[in-house]
Amino acid sequence: MLGIDRRHPGLEAVNVVRVFDMPIASFGVQTGETCLRWQDGAGAVRKVLLESGRVAGGQLIGEINGAGVLHEMMKKGTAVERFGTHLVHPGFGYIHTMEPLRAVKWA
């Protein structure tokens, strides 16, 4: 429109809804090479799908905390194998993705 050559990167499949007071979040693909699952026995279920050690999609029902972190990891193509099954736990967040602080040597 302005004469600048640009390409649209495409849209992502991301949905967040509430059905009968149950929050649901979904992003990315529906099937993957590896599927990590978590459930609490009270109806909450979290499923994170991996392809080549990276998040490819997820479905979270009832417990959607951290959906933004998982979605961002998918967009960035972050290698997530180091997190193991902690990745799918509702307590997983940005703090777990940070590198440990290194000691600072003062002159």
Jmol script that loads the backbone (N, CA, C; Angstrom):
load data "model"
ATOM      1  N   MET A   1       0.816  -1.171   0.000  1.00  0.00           N
ATOM      2  CA  MET A   1       0.000   0.000   0.000  1.00  0.00           C
ATOM      3  C   MET A   1       0.876   1.256   0.000  1.00  0.00           C
ATOM      4  N   LEU A   2       2.010   1.214   0.669  1.00  0.00           N
ATOM      5  CA  LEU A   2       2.906   2.355   0.723  1.00  0.00           C
ATOM      6  C   LEU A   2       4.080   2.206  -0.226  1.00  0.00           C
ATOM      7  N   GLY A   3       4.056   1.149  -1.027  1.00  0.00           N
ATOM      8  CA  GLY A   3       5.147   0.904  -1.942  1.00  0.00           C
ATOM      9  C   GLY A   3       6.312   0.160  -1.306  1.00  0.00           C
ATOM     10  N   ILE A   4       6.111  -0.323  -0.082  1.00  0.00           N
ATOM     11  CA  ILE A   4       7.150  -1.078   0.622  1.00  0.00           C
ATOM     12  C   ILE A   4       6.871  -2.564   0.427  1.00  0.00           C
ATOM     13  N   ASP A   5       7.877  -3.306  -0.027  1.00  0.00           N
ATOM     14  CA  ASP A   5       7.717  -4.730  -0.264  1.00  0.00           C
ATOM     15  C   ASP A   5       7.686  -5.473   1.068  1.00  0.00           C
ATOM     16  N   ARG A   6       6.532  -5.981   1.443  1.00  0.00           N
ATOM     17  CA  ARG A   6       6.352  -6.714   2.697  1.00  0.00           C
ATOM     18  C   ARG A   6       5.521  -7.959   2.434  1.00  0.00           C
ATOM     19  N   ARG A   7       5.798  -9.012   3.199  1.00  0.00           N
ATOM     20  CA  ARG A   7       5.000 -10.232   3.128  1.00  0.00           C
ATOM     21  C   ARG A   7       4.327 -10.463   4.465  1.00  0.00           C
ATOM     22  N   HIS A   8       3.080 -10.883   4.411  1.00  0.00           N
ATOM     23  CA  HIS A   8       2.354 -11.224   5.624  1.00  0.00           C
ATOM     24  C   HIS A   8       2.824 -12.603   6.081  1.00  0.00           C
ATOM     25  N   PRO A   9       3.244 -12.757   7.361  1.00  0.00           N
ATOM     26  CA  PRO A   9       3.778 -14.038   7.825  1.00  0.00           C
ATOM     27  C   PRO A   9       2.711 -15.119   8.000  1.00  0.00           C
ATOM     28  N   GLY A  10       1.445 -14.760   7.868  1.00  0.00           N
ATOM     29  CA  GLY A  10       0.377 -15.735   8.054  1.00  0.00           C
ATOM     30  C   GLY A  10      -0.225 -15.620   9.442  1.00  0.00           C
ATOM     31  N   LEU A  11      -1.345 -16.259   9.621  1.00  0.00           N
ATOM     32  CA  LEU A  11      -2.050 -16.222  10.898  1.00  0.00           C
ATOM     33  C   LEU A  11      -1.832 -17.520  11.654  1.00  0.00           C
ATOM     34  N   GLU A  12      -1.955 -17.454  12.948  1.00  0.00           N
ATOM     35  CA  GLU A  12      -1.823 -18.625  13.790  1.00  0.00           C
ATOM     36  C   GLU A  12      -3.186 -19.008  14.331  1.00  0.00           C
ATOM     37  N   ALA A  13      -3.366 -20.303  14.527  1.00  0.00           N
ATOM     38  CA  ALA A  13      -4.608 -20.791  15.118  1.00  0.00           C
ATOM     39  C   ALA A  13      -4.491 -20.683  16.636  1.00  0.00           C
ATOM     40  N   VAL A  14      -5.127 -19.654  17.208  1.00  0.00           N
ATOM     41  CA  VAL A  14      -5.129 -19.457  18.659  1.00  0.00           C
ATOM     42  C   VAL A  14      -6.559 -19.155  19.083  1.00  0.00           C
ATOM     43  N   ASN A  15      -7.057 -19.911  20.065  1.00  0.00           N
ATOM     44  CA  ASN A  15      -8.412 -19.701  20.560  1.00  0.00           C
ATOM     45  C   ASN A  15      -8.417 -19.769  22.080  1.00  0.00           C
ATOM     46  N   VAL A  16      -9.112 -18.833  22.702  1.00  0.00           N
ATOM     47  CA  VAL A  16      -9.336 -18.863  24.143  1.00  0.00           C
ATOM     48  C   VAL A  16     -10.807 -18.553  24.348  1.00  0.00           C
ATOM     49  N   VAL A  17     -11.527 -19.486  24.982  1.00  0.00           N
ATOM     50  CA  VAL A  17     -12.957 -19.320  25.216  1.00  0.00           C
ATOM     51  C   VAL A  17     -13.307 -19.824  26.616  1.00  0.00           C
ATOM     52  N   ARG A  18     -14.515 -19.526  27.023  1.00  0.00           N
ATOM     53  CA  ARG A  18     -15.049 -20.043  28.282  1.00  0.00           C
ATOM     54  C   ARG A  18     -16.361 -20.740  27.928  1.00  0.00           C
ATOM     55  N   VAL A  19     -16.441 -22.022  28.250  1.00  0.00           N
ATOM     56  CA  VAL A  19     -17.641 -22.805  27.972  1.00  0.00           C
ATOM     57  C   VAL A  19     -18.167 -23.332  29.300  1.00  0.00           C
ATOM     58  N   PHE A  20     -19.377 -22.922  29.671  1.00  0.00           N
ATOM     59  CA  PHE A  20     -19.971 -23.323  30.952  1.00  0.00           C
ATOM     60  C   PHE A  20     -19.001 -23.096  32.116  1.00  0.00           C
ATOM     61  N   ASP A  21     -18.419 -21.911  32.174  1.00  0.00           N
ATOM     62  CA  ASP A  21     -17.460 -21.509  33.214  1.00  0.00           C
ATOM     63  C   ASP A  21     -16.159 -22.300  33.197  1.00  0.00           C
ATOM     64  N   MET A  22     -15.886 -23.010  32.113  1.00  0.00           N
ATOM     65  CA  MET A  22     -14.636 -23.769  31.971  1.00  0.00           C
ATOM     66  C   MET A  22     -13.763 -23.059  30.944  1.00  0.00           C
ATOM     67  N   PRO A  23     -12.606 -22.498  31.371  1.00  0.00           N
ATOM     68  CA  PRO A  23     -11.723 -21.839  30.404  1.00  0.00           C
ATOM     69  C   PRO A  23     -11.017 -22.870  29.528  1.00  0.00           C
ATOM     70  N   ILE A  24     -10.913 -22.557  28.244  1.00  0.00           N
ATOM     71  CA  ILE A  24     -10.274 -23.450  27.274  1.00  0.00           C
ATOM     72  C   ILE A  24      -9.350 -22.616  26.397  1.00  0.00           C
ATOM     73  N   ALA A  25      -8.126 -23.096  26.210  1.00  0.00           N
ATOM     74  CA  ALA A  25      -7.166 -22.435  25.325  1.00  0.00           C
ATOM     75  C   ALA A  25      -6.614 -23.474  24.359  1.00  0.00           C
ATOM     76  N   SER A  26      -6.457 -23.078  23.115  1.00  0.00           N
ATOM     77  CA  SER A  26      -5.934 -23.974  22.086  1.00  0.00           C
ATOM     78  C   SER A  26      -5.067 -23.162  21.140  1.00  0.00           C
ATOM     79  N   PHE A  27      -3.933 -23.746  20.738  1.00  0.00           N
ATOM     80  CA  PHE A  27      -3.052 -23.061  19.784  1.00  0.00           C
ATOM     81  C   PHE A  27      -2.254 -24.097  19.012  1.00  0.00           C
ATOM     82  N   GLY A  28      -1.834 -23.716  17.826  1.00  0.00           N
ATOM     83  CA  GLY A  28      -0.990 -24.589  17.011  1.00  0.00           C
ATOM     84  C   GLY A  28      -1.699 -25.822  16.480  1.00  0.00           C
ATOM     85  N   VAL A  29      -0.929 -26.896  16.307  1.00  0.00           N
ATOM     86  CA  VAL A  29      -1.449 -28.130  15.714  1.00  0.00           C
ATOM     87  C   VAL A  29      -2.200 -28.968  16.740  1.00  0.00           C
ATOM     88  N   GLN A  30      -2.980 -29.917  16.250  1.00  0.00           N
ATOM     89  CA  GLN A  30      -3.782 -30.779  17.119  1.00  0.00           C
ATOM     90  C   GLN A  30      -3.131 -32.138  17.363  1.00  0.00           C
ATOM     91  N   THR A  31      -2.143 -32.496  16.560  1.00  0.00           N
ATOM     92  CA  THR A  31      -1.417 -33.751  16.743  1.00  0.00           C
ATOM     93  C   THR A  31       0.071 -33.468  16.611  1.00  0.00           C
ATOM     94  N   GLY A  32       0.885 -34.300  17.233  1.00  0.00           N
ATOM     95  CA  GLY A  32       2.322 -34.080  17.174  1.00  0.00           C
ATOM     96  C   GLY A  32       3.098 -35.369  17.346  1.00  0.00           C
ATOM     97  N   GLU A  33       4.376 -35.258  17.165  1.00  0.00           N
ATOM     98  CA  GLU A  33       5.305 -36.373  17.307  1.00  0.00           C
ATOM     99  C   GLU A  33       5.291 -36.903  18.747  1.00  0.00           C
ATOM    100  N   THR A  34       5.253 -35.975  19.721  1.00  0.00           N
ATOM    101  CA  THR A  34       5.224 -36.314  21.140  1.00  0.00           C
ATOM    102  C   THR A  34       4.085 -35.546  21.788  1.00  0.00           C
ATOM    103  N   CYS A  35       3.378 -36.210  22.704  1.00  0.00           N
ATOM    104  CA  CYS A  35       2.267 -35.573  23.410  1.00  0.00           C
ATOM    105  C   CYS A  35       2.516 -35.662  24.909  1.00  0.00           C
ATOM    106  N   LEU A  36       2.631 -34.509  25.568  1.00  0.00           N
ATOM    107  CA  LEU A  36       2.761 -34.453  27.024  1.00  0.00           C
ATOM    108  C   LEU A  36       1.387 -34.130  27.596  1.00  0.00           C
ATOM    109  N   ARG A  37       0.976 -34.874  28.636  1.00  0.00           N
ATOM    110  CA  ARG A  37      -0.348 -34.658  29.238  1.00  0.00           C
ATOM    111  C   ARG A  37      -0.239 -34.441  30.738  1.00  0.00           C
ATOM    112  N   TRP A  38      -1.177 -33.645  31.258  1.00  0.00           N
ATOM    113  CA  TRP A  38      -1.330 -33.437  32.692  1.00  0.00           C
ATOM    114  C   TRP A  38      -2.817 -33.341  32.957  1.00  0.00           C
ATOM    115  N   GLN A  39      -3.265 -33.931  34.042  1.00  0.00           N
ATOM    116  CA  GLN A  39      -4.651 -33.732  34.457  1.00  0.00           C
ATOM    117  C   GLN A  39      -4.719 -33.798  35.970  1.00  0.00           C
ATOM    118  N   ASP A  40      -5.720 -33.101  36.527  1.00  0.00           N
ATOM    119  CA  ASP A  40      -5.807 -32.998  37.981  1.00  0.00           C
ATOM    120  C   ASP A  40      -6.871 -33.901  38.592  1.00  0.00           C
ATOM    121  N   GLY A  41      -7.616 -34.640  37.795  1.00  0.00           N
ATOM    122  CA  GLY A  41      -8.655 -35.515  38.332  1.00  0.00           C
ATOM    123  C   GLY A  41      -9.974 -34.803  38.585  1.00  0.00           C
ATOM    124  N   ALA A  42      -9.999 -33.485  38.454  1.00  0.00           N
ATOM    125  CA  ALA A  42     -11.230 -32.719  38.671  1.00  0.00           C
ATOM    126  C   ALA A  42     -11.745 -32.117  37.366  1.00  0.00           C
ATOM    127  N   GLY A  43     -11.218 -32.574  36.242  1.00  0.00           N
ATOM    128  CA  GLY A  43     -11.697 -32.098  34.949  1.00  0.00           C
ATOM    129  C   GLY A  43     -10.705 -31.255  34.165  1.00  0.00           C
ATOM    130  N   ALA A  44      -9.654 -30.776  34.821  1.00  0.00           N
ATOM    131  CA  ALA A  44      -8.653 -29.972  34.106  1.00  0.00           C
ATOM    132  C   ALA A  44      -7.693 -30.908  33.378  1.00  0.00           C
ATOM    133  N   VAL A  45      -7.434 -30.582  32.113  1.00  0.00           N
ATOM    134  CA  VAL A  45      -6.525 -31.379  31.284  1.00  0.00           C
ATOM    135  C   VAL A  45      -5.652 -30.416  30.488  1.00  0.00           C
ATOM    136  N   ARG A  46      -4.368 -30.741  30.406  1.00  0.00           N
ATOM    137  CA  ARG A  46      -3.429 -29.950  29.606  1.00  0.00           C
ATOM    138  C   ARG A  46      -2.674 -30.904  28.702  1.00  0.00           C
ATOM    139  N   LYS A  47      -2.604 -30.564  27.435  1.00  0.00           N
ATOM    140  CA  LYS A  47      -1.888 -31.368  26.457  1.00  0.00           C
ATOM    141  C   LYS A  47      -0.991 -30.437  25.647  1.00  0.00           C
ATOM    142  N   VAL A  48       0.310 -30.766  25.595  1.00  0.00           N
ATOM    143  CA  VAL A  48       1.269 -29.993  24.814  1.00  0.00           C
ATOM    144  C   VAL A  48       1.878 -30.933  23.788  1.00  0.00           C
ATOM    145  N   LEU A  49       1.841 -30.519  22.530  1.00  0.00           N
ATOM    146  CA  LEU A  49       2.336 -31.341  21.433  1.00  0.00           C
ATOM    147  C   LEU A  49       3.688 -30.833  20.969  1.00  0.00           C
ATOM    148  N   LEU A  50       4.620 -31.760  20.773  1.00  0.00           N
ATOM    149  CA  LEU A  50       5.974 -31.416  20.369  1.00  0.00           C
ATOM    150  C   LEU A  50       6.306 -32.013  19.012  1.00  0.00           C
ATOM    151  N   GLU A  51       7.108 -31.288  18.249  1.00  0.00           N
ATOM    152  CA  GLU A  51       7.690 -31.754  16.978  1.00  0.00           C
ATOM    153  C   GLU A  51       9.168 -31.422  17.039  1.00  0.00           C
ATOM    154  N   SER A  52      10.003 -32.407  16.894  1.00  0.00           N
ATOM    155  CA  SER A  52      11.460 -32.220  16.915  1.00  0.00           C
ATOM    156  C   SER A  52      11.933 -31.461  18.160  1.00  0.00           C
ATOM    157  N   GLY A  53      11.328 -31.757  19.317  1.00  0.00           N
ATOM    158  CA  GLY A  53      11.747 -31.132  20.567  1.00  0.00           C
ATOM    159  C   GLY A  53      11.297 -29.703  20.761  1.00  0.00           C
ATOM    160  N   ARG A  54      10.324 -29.259  19.951  1.00  0.00           N
ATOM    161  CA  ARG A  54       9.797 -27.895  20.057  1.00  0.00           C
ATOM    162  C   ARG A  54       8.278 -27.936  20.160  1.00  0.00           C
ATOM    163  N   VAL A  55       7.704 -26.946  20.855  1.00  0.00           N
ATOM    164  CA  VAL A  55       6.245 -26.890  20.995  1.00  0.00           C
ATOM    165  C   VAL A  55       5.620 -26.663  19.623  1.00  0.00           C
ATOM    166  N   ALA A  56       4.652 -27.517  19.291  1.00  0.00           N
ATOM    167  CA  ALA A  56       3.951 -27.396  18.013  1.00  0.00           C
ATOM    168  C   ALA A  56       2.483 -27.038  18.222  1.00  0.00           C
ATOM    169  N   GLY A  57       1.990 -27.228  19.438  1.00  0.00           N
ATOM    170  CA  GLY A  57       0.604 -26.905  19.718  1.00  0.00           C
ATOM    171  C   GLY A  57       0.238 -27.292  21.133  1.00  0.00           C
ATOM    172  N   GLY A  58      -0.971 -26.928  21.522  1.00  0.00           N
ATOM    173  CA  GLY A  58      -1.437 -27.277  22.859  1.00  0.00           C
ATOM    174  C   GLY A  58      -2.927 -27.070  23.005  1.00  0.00           C
ATOM    175  N   GLN A  59      -3.501 -27.862  23.884  1.00  0.00           N
ATOM    176  CA  GLN A  59      -4.894 -27.719  24.272  1.00  0.00           C
ATOM    177  C   GLN A  59      -4.937 -27.746  25.794  1.00  0.00           C
ATOM    178  N   LEU A  60      -5.515 -26.720  26.382  1.00  0.00           N
ATOM    179  CA  LEU A  60      -5.585 -26.602  27.831  1.00  0.00           C
ATOM    180  C   LEU A  60      -7.036 -26.395  28.225  1.00  0.00           C
ATOM    181  N   ILE A  61      -7.534 -27.239  29.104  1.00  0.00           N
ATOM    182  CA  ILE A  61      -8.934 -27.171  29.523  1.00  0.00           C
ATOM    183  C   ILE A  61      -8.982 -27.055  31.037  1.00  0.00           C
ATOM    184  N   GLY A  62      -9.651 -26.011  31.527  1.00  0.00           N
ATOM    185  CA  GLY A  62      -9.827 -25.821  32.959  1.00  0.00           C
ATOM    186  C   GLY A  62      -8.677 -25.114  33.638  1.00  0.00           C
ATOM    187  N   GLU A  63      -7.475 -25.376  33.240  1.00  0.00           N
ATOM    188  CA  GLU A  63      -6.268 -24.794  33.838  1.00  0.00           C
ATOM    189  C   GLU A  63      -5.424 -24.235  32.705  1.00  0.00           C
ATOM    190  N   ILE A  64      -5.669 -22.952  32.354  1.00  0.00           N
ATOM    191  CA  ILE A  64      -5.006 -22.385  31.171  1.00  0.00           C
ATOM    192  C   ILE A  64      -3.847 -21.445  31.513  1.00  0.00           C
ATOM    193  N   ASN A  65      -3.464 -21.382  32.801  1.00  0.00           N
ATOM    194  CA  ASN A  65      -2.320 -20.554  33.183  1.00  0.00           C
ATOM    195  C   ASN A  65      -1.087 -20.987  32.400  1.00  0.00           C
ATOM    196  N   GLY A  66      -0.329 -20.032  31.927  1.00  0.00           N
ATOM    197  CA  GLY A  66       0.889 -20.328  31.192  1.00  0.00           C
ATOM    198  C   GLY A  66       0.685 -20.588  29.711  1.00  0.00           C
ATOM    199  N   ALA A  67      -0.544 -20.473  29.223  1.00  0.00           N
ATOM    200  CA  ALA A  67      -0.799 -20.697  27.799  1.00  0.00           C
ATOM    201  C   ALA A  67       0.012 -19.726  26.947  1.00  0.00           C
ATOM    202  N   GLY A  68       0.150 -18.491  27.409  1.00  0.00           N
ATOM    203  CA  GLY A  68       0.919 -17.494  26.670  1.00  0.00           C
ATOM    204  C   GLY A  68       2.396 -17.857  26.580  1.00  0.00           C
ATOM    205  N   VAL A  69       2.934 -18.438  27.651  1.00  0.00           N
ATOM    206  CA  VAL A  69       4.339 -18.858  27.658  1.00  0.00           C
ATOM    207  C   VAL A  69       4.540 -19.961  26.627  1.00  0.00           C
ATOM    208  N   LEU A  70       3.658 -20.956  26.640  1.00  0.00           N
ATOM    209  CA  LEU A  70       3.759 -22.065  25.692  1.00  0.00           C
ATOM    210  C   LEU A  70       3.606 -21.576  24.252  1.00  0.00           C
ATOM    211  N   HIS A  71       2.669 -20.675  24.030  1.00  0.00           N
ATOM    212  CA  HIS A  71       2.443 -20.134  22.692  1.00  0.00           C
ATOM    213  C   HIS A  71       3.678 -19.365  22.209  1.00  0.00           C
ATOM    214  N   GLU A  72       4.261 -18.578  23.089  1.00  0.00           N
ATOM    215  CA  GLU A  72       5.464 -17.813  22.730  1.00  0.00           C
ATOM    216  C   GLU A  72       6.625 -18.748  22.405  1.00  0.00           C
ATOM    217  N   MET A  73       6.760 -19.825  23.179  1.00  0.00           N
ATOM    218  CA  MET A  73       7.813 -20.812  22.899  1.00  0.00           C
ATOM    219  C   MET A  73       7.597 -21.452  21.529  1.00  0.00           C
ATOM    220  N   MET A  74       6.339 -21.687  21.186  1.00  0.00           N
ATOM    221  CA  MET A  74       6.020 -22.246  19.874  1.00  0.00           C
ATOM    222  C   MET A  74       6.416 -21.259  18.774  1.00  0.00           C
ATOM    223  N   LYS A  75       6.043 -19.988  18.941  1.00  0.00           N
ATOM    224  CA  LYS A  75       6.358 -18.982  17.927  1.00  0.00           C
ATOM    225  C   LYS A  75       7.855 -18.805  17.739  1.00  0.00           C
ATOM    226  N   LYS A  76       8.612 -18.859  18.828  1.00  0.00           N
ATOM    227  CA  LYS A  76      10.065 -18.659  18.758  1.00  0.00           C
ATOM    228  C   LYS A  76      10.819 -19.924  18.371  1.00  0.00           C
ATOM    229  N   GLY A  77      10.147 -21.074  18.407  1.00  0.00           N
ATOM    230  CA  GLY A  77      10.820 -22.330  18.077  1.00  0.00           C
ATOM    231  C   GLY A  77      11.818 -22.759  19.144  1.00  0.00           C
ATOM    232  N   THR A  78      11.518 -22.447  20.402  1.00  0.00           N
ATOM    233  CA  THR A  78      12.401 -22.767  21.515  1.00  0.00           C
ATOM    234  C   THR A  78      12.521 -24.276  21.715  1.00  0.00           C
ATOM    235  N   ALA A  79      13.741 -24.768  21.889  1.00  0.00           N
ATOM    236  CA  ALA A  79      13.959 -26.181  22.217  1.00  0.00           C
ATOM    237  C   ALA A  79      13.499 -26.384  23.662  1.00  0.00           C
ATOM    238  N   VAL A  80      12.600 -27.336  23.889  1.00  0.00           N
ATOM    239  CA  VAL A  80      11.989 -27.496  25.209  1.00  0.00           C
ATOM    240  C   VAL A  80      12.263 -28.839  25.877  1.00  0.00           C
ATOM    241  N   GLU A  81      13.083 -29.666  25.281  1.00  0.00           N
ATOM    242  CA  GLU A  81      13.337 -30.994  25.843  1.00  0.00           C
ATOM    243  C   GLU A  81      13.866 -30.930  27.271  1.00  0.00           C
ATOM    244  N   ARG A  82      14.627 -29.893  27.595  1.00  0.00           N
ATOM    245  CA  ARG A  82      15.220 -29.778  28.936  1.00  0.00           C
ATOM    246  C   ARG A  82      14.174 -29.642  30.035  1.00  0.00           C
ATOM    247  N   PHE A  83      12.956 -29.227  29.690  1.00  0.00           N
ATOM    248  CA  PHE A  83      11.907 -29.034  30.686  1.00  0.00           C
ATOM    249  C   PHE A  83      11.166 -30.325  31.012  1.00  0.00           C
ATOM    250  N   GLY A  84      11.233 -31.307  30.135  1.00  0.00           N
ATOM    251  CA  GLY A  84      10.549 -32.577  30.360  1.00  0.00           C
ATOM    252  C   GLY A  84       9.059 -32.388  30.597  1.00  0.00           C
ATOM    253  N   THR A  85       8.498 -33.161  31.525  1.00  0.00           N
ATOM    254  CA  THR A  85       7.059 -33.095  31.796  1.00  0.00           C
ATOM    255  C   THR A  85       6.662 -31.841  32.568  1.00  0.00           C
ATOM    256  N   HIS A  86       7.640 -31.095  33.106  1.00  0.00           N
ATOM    257  CA  HIS A  86       7.315 -29.835  33.795  1.00  0.00           C
ATOM    258  C   HIS A  86       6.663 -28.846  32.834  1.00  0.00           C
ATOM    259  N   LEU A  87       6.961 -28.980  31.560  1.00  0.00           N
ATOM    260  CA  LEU A  87       6.434 -28.078  30.534  1.00  0.00           C
ATOM    261  C   LEU A  87       4.910 -28.041  30.529  1.00  0.00           C
ATOM    262  N   VAL A  88       4.277 -29.147  30.818  1.00  0.00           N
ATOM    263  CA  VAL A  88       2.823 -29.247  30.732  1.00  0.00           C
ATOM    264  C   VAL A  88       2.118 -28.925  32.062  1.00  0.00           C
ATOM    265  N   HIS A  89       2.882 -28.763  33.134  1.00  0.00           N
ATOM    266  CA  HIS A  89       2.296 -28.480  34.442  1.00  0.00           C
ATOM    267  C   HIS A  89       1.770 -27.043  34.488  1.00  0.00           C
ATOM    268  N   PRO A  90       0.623 -26.793  35.145  1.00  0.00           N
ATOM    269  CA  PRO A  90       0.069 -25.433  35.201  1.00  0.00           C
ATOM    270  C   PRO A  90       0.977 -24.415  35.878  1.00  0.00           C
ATOM    271  N   GLY A  91       1.910 -24.847  36.704  1.00  0.00           N
ATOM    272  CA  GLY A  91       2.818 -23.928  37.373  1.00  0.00           C
ATOM    273  C   GLY A  91       3.994 -23.498  36.510  1.00  0.00           C
ATOM    274  N   PHE A  92       4.116 -24.064  35.311  1.00  0.00           N
ATOM    275  CA  PHE A  92       5.226 -23.710  34.429  1.00  0.00           C
ATOM    276  C   PHE A  92       5.025 -22.290  33.914  1.00  0.00           C
ATOM    277  N   GLY A  93       6.086 -21.475  33.968  1.00  0.00           N
ATOM    278  CA  GLY A  93       5.960 -20.092  33.522  1.00  0.00           C
ATOM    279  C   GLY A  93       7.271 -19.528  33.009  1.00  0.00           C
ATOM    280  N   TYR A  94       7.284 -18.229  32.756  1.00  0.00           N
ATOM    281  CA  TYR A  94       8.472 -17.556  32.224  1.00  0.00           C
ATOM    282  C   TYR A  94       9.697 -17.768  33.105  1.00  0.00           C
ATOM    283  N   ILE A  95       9.488 -17.823  34.418  1.00  0.00           N
ATOM    284  CA  ILE A  95      10.615 -17.963  35.335  1.00  0.00           C
ATOM    285  C   ILE A  95      11.411 -19.231  35.038  1.00  0.00           C
ATOM    286  N   HIS A  96      10.748 -20.266  34.571  1.00  0.00           N
ATOM    287  CA  HIS A  96      11.422 -21.530  34.291  1.00  0.00           C
ATOM    288  C   HIS A  96      12.240 -21.489  32.997  1.00  0.00           C
ATOM    289  N   THR A  97      12.002 -20.499  32.173  1.00  0.00           N
ATOM    290  CA  THR A  97      12.721 -20.398  30.902  1.00  0.00           C
ATOM    291  C   THR A  97      13.991 -19.553  31.019  1.00  0.00           C
ATOM    292  N   MET A  98      14.162 -18.881  32.154  1.00  0.00           N
ATOM    293  CA  MET A  98      15.302 -17.987  32.318  1.00  0.00           C
ATOM    294  C   MET A  98      16.565 -18.782  32.626  1.00  0.00           C
ATOM    295  N   GLU A  99      17.675 -18.275  32.138  1.00  0.00           N
ATOM    296  CA  GLU A  99      18.975 -18.882  32.422  1.00  0.00           C
ATOM    297  C   GLU A  99      19.382 -18.488  33.846  1.00  0.00           C
ATOM    298  N   PRO A 100      20.091 -19.353  34.549  1.00  0.00           N
ATOM    299  CA  PRO A 100      20.553 -18.970  35.887  1.00  0.00           C
ATOM    300  C   PRO A 100      21.450 -17.740  35.826  1.00  0.00           C
ATOM    301  N   LEU A 101      21.367 -16.902  36.835  1.00  0.00           N
ATOM    302  CA  LEU A 101      22.219 -15.717  36.874  1.00  0.00           C
ATOM    303  C   LEU A 101      23.669 -16.143  37.067  1.00  0.00           C
ATOM    304  N   ARG A 102      24.535 -15.496  36.378  1.00  0.00           N
ATOM    305  CA  ARG A 102      25.964 -15.792  36.489  1.00  0.00           C
ATOM    306  C   ARG A 102      26.581 -14.801  37.484  1.00  0.00           C
ATOM    307  N   ALA A 103      27.568 -15.264  38.208  1.00  0.00           N
ATOM    308  CA  ALA A 103      28.250 -14.389  39.173  1.00  0.00           C
ATOM    309  C   ALA A 103      28.928 -13.235  38.421  1.00  0.00           C
ATOM    310  N   VAL A 104      28.834 -12.087  38.977  1.00  0.00           N
ATOM    311  CA  VAL A 104      29.455 -10.906  38.367  1.00  0.00           C
ATOM    312  C   VAL A 104      30.785 -10.652  39.072  1.00  0.00           C
ATOM    313  N   LYS A 105      31.837 -10.535  38.296  1.00  0.00           N
ATOM    314  CA  LYS A 105      33.161 -10.241  38.865  1.00  0.00           C
ATOM    315  C   LYS A 105      33.359  -8.735  38.849  1.00  0.00           C
ATOM    316  N   TRP A 106      33.518  -8.165  40.023  1.00  0.00           N
ATOM    317  CA  TRP A 106      33.720  -6.730  40.122  1.00  0.00           C
ATOM    318  C   TRP A 106      35.217  -6.444  40.110  1.00  0.00           C
ATOM    319  N   ALA A 107      35.605  -5.396  39.389  1.00  0.00           N
ATOM    320  CA  ALA A 107      37.030  -5.022  39.305  1.00  0.00           C
ATOM    321  C   ALA A 107      37.451  -4.243  40.513  1.00  0.00           C
TER     322      ALA A 107
END
end "model"
wireframe off; spacefill off
backbone 0.3
color backbone group
